[in-house]
Amino acid sequence: MFVDQVKILLKAGDGGNGITAYRREKYVPFGGPAGGDGGNGASVVLEVDEGLRTLMDFRYQRHFKAKKGDNGQSSNMHGKNAEDLVLHVPPGTIVKDVEDGEVLADLVEHKQRAVIAKGGRGGRGNSRFASPRNPAPDFSENGEPGEEIEVTLELKLLADVGLVGFPSVGKSTLLSIVSKAKPKVGNYHFTTIKPNMGIVATSDHRSVVMAYLPGLIEGASDGVGLGHQFLRHVERTKVIVHMIDMSGSEARDPYEDYQIINKELKAYEQRLEDRPQIVVANKMDLPEAEDQLELFKEQLKEDGHEDVQIIPLSTVTHHNVDQLLFAIADKLEEVKDIDFYKTEEDLGVNRVLYKHTPSQDHFTITRDDDGAYVVQGKAIERTFKMTDFNSDPAVRRFARQMRSMGIDEALRERGCENGDIVRILGGEFEFVE
């Protein structure tokens, strides 16, 4: 089964907790703090494996959780860092954030890596908080929570050549002839409903990777007939081989088919119309194909496209198959150094894009139905999770951090008075003036 788009949830490992401990050695009075730090949590990493061709591994498992770091130990012994969780993906995988659609990574080369969810930092032991004013602190820090993110993995085939055309024009047959790929072949529309790839070699030992995209139809750029699922695979190709049924065996007009497919490629807005194109006039072994080909050439000339390369072909008799392969290899040689992904803006002055990112210290205050004040924000929630509320000194430190963030002042402005309830995540506090 070919799977080219999945949605998965990634949770990086939390950091290990720091501990509160003291030196307990003979002849060492007032040994001082000796609590070690917790280890860092594991990050979730995506790595390219060139042996993979689909996202099938993610079809049945959609949630991935990395390991937590080890807790600190006494005698200033730090906890062990957790090993990163490495997930293997095929070349051509694009990672997007589900929340805002931002592209997080574009993975194309073997062994290429991207950290998608970062593991949490280990909490600090009490020895880290020693100071001249407080030489023996009796509190420590919990580990930082690991990042949690929902992403979409989207596979775009890494092929040199994209084979396109209306259904049942002979694309599957051609691919099976020129490569070892075995797509399903049938005399009905939409025989093939998933992309196929094959390595094609010419007699002079040049090889290209050809991706066969199932039948595109009118409206494909708008998603008709699984259009978006197939068109995305054309984006990375350097040459498009456009196959047309030149016999008109299904009462179709070859030139009309040619125009419709090109219109859909252009409407997809990925500069697909800039790709060099080779037109394959298939089914030349059938009656009337020669007459249709002459008419096709005249129509191209009338529209000012007489320079379009046309190769007459028969997948039944294998006529001109070698000529087509040579033409494809030659065309790839011509455009091998052209980067079709660069836009006109990229070719001009280098620009730096400054994006607005919300401040981590930002927080909001709302009211619950029972009148309690609810404080929400990434920084305060992170601080809450890293605080050991079983320790009074740690609670007092948390209160100081709230004041330094300006939360106390903001609560007063909202009308919070002495004795009112304040909620942060699952915790409830009494506001004290």
C-alpha positions, 0 to 999 in steps of 0.5 A: 500500500502506498501512503503519502500523507499522515498526521501524527502526534509527537511528545518529547521526553520530560527532563528528569527531576533534580533532588534535594540532598546533602553531604553525609560524610564522616568528619565533614560537618555542615557538608552542604548541598549535594543534590544532582541535576536530572537528565535531559529528556529525549527529543523526537528526531526524524531521519531519512532512510533511502530504503523507504518509499512510503509512510506506511510505518505511520499508518497504524501508529500515530502517537510517539512518546520519547523517554524521560531523563533520569532523576538526579542522585545524591553526591552531586550525581546527575541523572542520565540523559535519555536517548533521542527517539529516531523515526525513519522517513522516506526521502522527499518527506515534508513536515508541517505543523498542523496548528499553523501549517508552517513547514518545519523540515524538508527531508530529501537526503539520506541520513538527513535529520531534523529535531521536531520535538525537543526534549525537556531540560533536566531539573536542577538539584539543590546544590545549583541554588547555593548562594552566600545568602543561602548556602544550604538551599532545601529545594530543587527543581522538577524537570522541564516538560518536553515539547508536544506537537501534532505534525503532518508528514507529506511525501513528495516523490523524488523523481527526475521525470513525471509521467502524466496524462488522462486515464487509460492512455498507456502510462502504466504500460510504458512504465512496465516496459521501460522499468521493473515497476509492475503497476496494475494494467487494465482496460478501464479508467483509474486502473491505477490509483497510487503513484508508482516509481521505476528506474529507467536505463537507456542503452548507453547506460544513463539512468533516470527515475520516473514517477508515474502519476495516475490519471489526472482529469479536468479539475485536478488542481482543485482536488477533483479525482484525487488531483492534489494527492497526485499533483504534489508528486510532480513538484520535484520532477525536472522533466514532464512526459505528457502522454496522449492517446493520439488515436482518439479511441475513446472519442476524445480530442487529443489536442483538447486533452493536451490543453486540459492537462497543461491547464491543470499543471499551471493552475496548481501554482507550483511553477509546473508550467516551467518544466520542460515537457516531452509529448508522447503520442501513444497508440500510433499502431491504431487506425487514424492515429497518423491523421490525428497526429498531423492535425495535432501538430497543426493545432500546436503551430496555430497556437504558437507551440510548434517547438514542442517535442513530440515522439510518436510511440506504440506501447503495444509494438514498442515502436520508438520506446528507445527514442523516447528514453534517449530524449528524456535522458538528453532533456535531463542533461540540459536542465540538470543545473536548473533549480525550478524551486527558486522563485523570481524573488529568490533570484533577487536581493537577499531578504530576511523575513522577520516573523512575529512570535508571541512572547513566552512570558505572555499570559492571560487571566480569565474567570471561572464560573465559580469566580476563581481567577485562571492564569494561562501562559507558556512561561508560567505553566512551564514554571508550575510544572517544574516546581516541587509543591511538596517543598515549602521553599520551592513554593515560596520561590514559585511565588517570587517568580509569579511576582517577577512575571507581573502576574500578581500586579495583573491579578490586582488590576483584574480585581483579585483580593486577599483570599480569592482563588487563583488556578494555574493548570491543576493547582489552586492557590489563595491570593495573599496580599 
